[in-house]
Amino acid sequence: MKFYSTKQKNKLVSCRDAILKGIPDDGGLFMPVNIAKIPPEFFNRISNLSFQEISFEVAKNLLRNAIPHKILKDIITEALNFNAPILPLNDNLFVLELFHGPTLAFKDFAARFMAYTMAYLIGNTNKKLNVLVATSGDTGSAVAHGFYNTPGIRVIILYPTKKISEIQEKQITTLEGNIIALEVKGTFDNCQALVKKAFLDSELSNKLWLTSANSINVARLIPQSFYYFYAYAQLKNKDLPVVFSVPSGNFGNLTGGLFAKIMGLPVSKFIAANNVNNNVHKYLKTGIFKPQPAIKTISNAMDVGNPSNFARILDIYDNSVEKMRNDIYGASFSDEQTKNAISEVYNKYNYILDPHSAVGYLGLKEYFSEVKFQGKGIFCATAHPAKFSNIVEEIIDRKVEIPLRLKKYLDRDKKSILISKDFEDFKDFLLSLSN
Ligand SMILES: *Cc1c(COP(=O)(O)O)cnc(C)c1O
C-alpha cells in the first residue's frame, strides 16, 4: 500500500514513510492510494468473528503487504486488547462504547495502534524517534499511554497549563520514563503552533528525528475504521439500513468510518454531529467552508475551529459538496441541548452519557425524526462519563463511579516541565535532549 499527499497526488510514498513522517513536506495529508473493497464473503461470516479478528482482516485489506501479516496480527492483538461493544437503548437505537481502553476515550484505539506500528517500523536503530504532540487533554493521555515504555521512542507532550482537567493532567504527567510532559504557559493553539514550527525548523530536523502524533497521522485513522465493522457485526438484524452518528472535532473518527464504507461496509449514512463549532455542518448546508476560532463548550475535545481531517474528506469526495451530502448528514448542538440530552437518556434509558457522546446521540435523534429514518442507528460514545464527572453529575444529580484504571492516577504526583509559549524556549529544550 502506497500513500499520496492530498496536495500532490502523483508523488507516492511507502507506508513506512507516511507513518513515520506523519505530514508530507508539501503540507497536505497522507491518504491511501486505493482502498480496496473487502470480498463479500467476509460479510457472510462477520457475525462470528471477534473484534481482533475483524480488525486483522480490515487492516490486511487496507495495508496490503506493507506490514508482514504475522506482525500485523501481533500489533492488533496487543494494541487493541479491549472491547468495543454495542448496547441497545431500544430496538433501533444503539450506543457503540469506544471508551474501554486504558484512558477511557476512543483515542486509545488510534494511539495504541500507532505506537505499536511505529515501534515495528523504526526497527533496530540507534536513533531515537521523538514524537511531538500538542493536546487539549484526551489526545495527550491516550498517546502517553500508547507509547509508554516503547523502546526507541520518546514522546513529548505539550499541554496548556491550567486548561485541562485534573484527571487528564495526571494521566499525562505521572508516567515519566519515555514520556515528557511540557506544561506550556499559553493556550492549546500556542501548543499546536509550537509543534508545527518545530517541524519546519531545519536545525531541529537535522539534529533530531521528529514525528507527530496529532490526528493528522494516517496510522491513527486506520484502526478507527475497525470498530465500525465490529459494531455492524454485532447487529442481530442486518437487513435494515444502518447509520452511524459520530461526535466530531477534527473528524478523524468519521474519516475512519468513511474508509470502512469505501471497503464495503453497508452504511447508508454518517451523521457528523458537532457542538457549536460547526463549520462542517455549515459547509454541508451552504457549500462554503470557513475556518473559525474555536468556541469553548462542555464537549471540549470537539472544540475545533479548523478540523484537521476535513481536507481528507474533501479529497474522498473530489471537493464536491453534493457527493459528500450523499454520505454525510450534518448536525450541530448547543451546550444546553447537550445537557438536556444527558438528562433525557439517563431518565429514559438509565444510561449515562458524557457530553461528547450526548452530541452523537442528538445527531442520531435528529436524523431519525428529520428524514423519518426506518433502520438501525448507532452512535459513538467516545468517552466514559467519569472523565467529565464534574459536568455529568450535576445534570443527573448522582455520583458517576470512577473506574479503577482512572482512579489510580489521582494519587500519583505530577511531573511536568513548565515552559513559555516562545518557540526559542521549546527549541532549546528539544536541542538539550540526547539522541
Ligand atoms: C477527540 C475526541 C472527539 C472528536 O474526535 P475527532 O476524531 O477529532 O473528530 C470526540 N469525543 C472525544 C471524547 C474525544 O476525545
The ligand as an SDF file (V2000), in Angstrom:
LIG
                    3D

 15 15  0  0  0  0  0  0  0  0999 V2000
  -11.1290   13.5770   20.1600 C   0  0  0  0  0  0  0  0  0  0  0  0
  -12.4880   13.3510   20.6730 C   0  0  0  0  0  0  0  0  0  0  0  0
  -13.6290   13.5300   19.8490 C   0  0  0  0  0  0  0  0  0  0  0  0
  -13.5180   14.0340   18.4250 C   0  0  0  0  0  0  0  0  0  0  0  0
  -12.9320   13.0820   17.5590 O   0  0  0  0  0  0  0  0  0  0  0  0
  -12.3370   13.5370   16.1520 P   0  0  0  0  0  0  0  0  0  0  0  0
  -11.7440   12.3250   15.5600 O   0  0  0  0  0  0  0  0  0  0  0  0
  -11.3300   14.6150   16.4210 O   0  0  0  0  0  0  0  0  0  0  0  0
  -13.4900   14.0680   15.3470 O   0  0  0  0  0  0  0  0  0  0  0  0
  -14.8750   13.2410   20.3690 C   0  0  0  0  0  0  0  0  0  0  0  0
  -15.0160   12.8370   21.6430 N   0  0  0  0  0  0  0  0  0  0  0  0
  -13.9650   12.6640   22.4620 C   0  0  0  0  0  0  0  0  0  0  0  0
  -14.2020   12.2310   23.8570 C   0  0  0  0  0  0  0  0  0  0  0  0
  -12.6700   12.9020   22.0080 C   0  0  0  0  0  0  0  0  0  0  0  0
  -11.6360   12.7460   22.8350 O   0  0  0  0  0  0  0  0  0  0  0  0
  1  2  1  0
  2  3  1  0
  2 14  2  0
  3  4  1  0
  3 10  2  0
  4  5  1  0
  5  6  1  0
  6  7  2  0
  6  8  1  0
  6  9  1  0
 10 11  1  0
 11 12  2  0
 12 13  1  0
 12 14  1  0
 14 15  1  0
M  END
$$$$
